[in-house]
Amino acid sequence: MMLYKLLSGIDRSRFKPIVISLMDKDTRISHRIEELGVPVHSLGLAQGKVSFLALLRLIRTVRRCQPDIIQGWMYHGNIAASMCRLFSFYKPPVIWNIRQVLGLEFEKRSTAALIRAAVFFSRSVAKIIYNTKLGAQQHERLGYVAHRTIVIPNGFDCEYFKPSALAKKALRKSLNLTDKHILIGSIGRYAQQKDYKNLLSAARILTDEYEYVNFVLIGREIEDSNLDIVELIKQNKLDSRVHLLGERKDVSSLMAGMDIVVSASSYGEGFPNVIGEAMASGVPCAVTDVGDSAWIVGDTGKVAAARDAPSLAKCCKQLIDIGEDERAHLGSLARQRVLDNFTLDIIINQYEELYERVVSDNAR
């Protein structure tokens, strides 16, 4: 999504972006990129498989495009970008983009091996962009070249994500709840690193204490057909207190309708978009201390230990107990923090300046 946001806002009078997907086109995002007028080429690689023919297609595509810069996006894309330069006649500069903190023990064996092998290739890249400070430090300790590091965090559209009193009323009405109810939201796909088990354990602690606290969960596979999450809800006796909304396109309205947003991830997160989006919406956050989450919220939210349900519940409890007015004040501070540091315009400008600097240095 950050790639899409970058492409949607980059100055097209100065830059002509082209996207190459190593696998088949992802219909959830590639069509949206193409609607921006950005060409998307697909190599059709099967997940986890390397094809010599796909490599040839990649090299031919790059030679045809003759780019001034080749930018990789995440580990496999980074290595592919470096391979393109290796087989290119005119050696365009390569920029890598790493968008997570290290967690080799949680990666597939082949991906972990690729991450370690990339240490060697990092010597030949112009810059390595990280979206988190912690991610940069971890990769440098692994051996990635430190003097190529640049940190550019995620950016957020503060006109799309913004506070809305109407959204609060609309969300409660849609769930048959009243203004008394405090809604704690979580947005993210159903995946191990999102740690829904820990989140629902914390929810059990809170719902036992507070009569009007409800949880709203949004994301891919967060629905009644997912028997795993339904069973977790039953185990924690939360049947009437948790609302599963699935994957939604109106996330900005739903986000603005929350009182508190929780990010319960246990590992692997670098710069979670959901935190910045919630803050831009004027909603205070309770987050686990994973990646740069604590730095993102600063003093506008609460930080819990990862994989620790009582710690997460305590953070939510603190945000509940301060009352509606103080939550609104914290939410206002959170939005201002995004406006000062993480707006999409600020972040896109950092990418544009980097691209021009790299091209200029390469010309010299």
URSUL-V938109 format. One record per run of one state. SS is the DSSP state (~ for helix, > for strand, _ for the rest). FROM is the first residue (numbers start at 1). LEN is the number of residues. If there is no record, write none. Layout:
BEGIN
ss=(SS & SS)
from=(FROM & FROM)
len=(LEN & LEN)
END
This chain:
BEGIN
ss=(_ & ~ & _ & > & _ & ~ & _ & > & _ & ~ & _ & > & _ & ~ & _ & > & _ & ~ & _ & ~ & _ & > & _ & ~ & _ & ~ & > & _ & > & _ & ~ & _ & > & _ & ~ & _ & ~ & _ & > & _ & ~ & _ & > & _ & ~ & _ & > & _ & ~ & _ & > & _ & ~ & _ & > & _ & ~ & _ & ~ & _ & > & ~ & _)
from=(1 & 2 & 10 & 19 & 24 & 30 & 36 & 40 & 46 & 52 & 66 & 69 & 72 & 75 & 87 & 93 & 99 & 104 & 107 & 109 & 125 & 127 & 131 & 133 & 143 & 146 & 149 & 152 & 156 & 157 & 165 & 175 & 182 & 188 & 192 & 195 & 196 & 210 & 213 & 219 & 227 & 236 & 242 & 247 & 251 & 257 & 260 & 264 & 273 & 281 & 284 & 289 & 293 & 298 & 302 & 305 & 309 & 322 & 323 & 342 & 343 & 344 & 364)
len=(1 & 8 & 9 & 5 & 6 & 6 & 4 & 6 & 6 & 14 & 3 & 3 & 3 & 12 & 6 & 6 & 5 & 3 & 2 & 16 & 2 & 4 & 2 & 10 & 3 & 3 & 3 & 4 & 1 & 8 & 10 & 7 & 6 & 4 & 3 & 1 & 14 & 3 & 6 & 8 & 9 & 6 & 5 & 4 & 6 & 3 & 4 & 9 & 8 & 3 & 5 & 4 & 5 & 4 & 3 & 4 & 13 & 1 & 19 & 1 & 1 & 20 & 1)
END
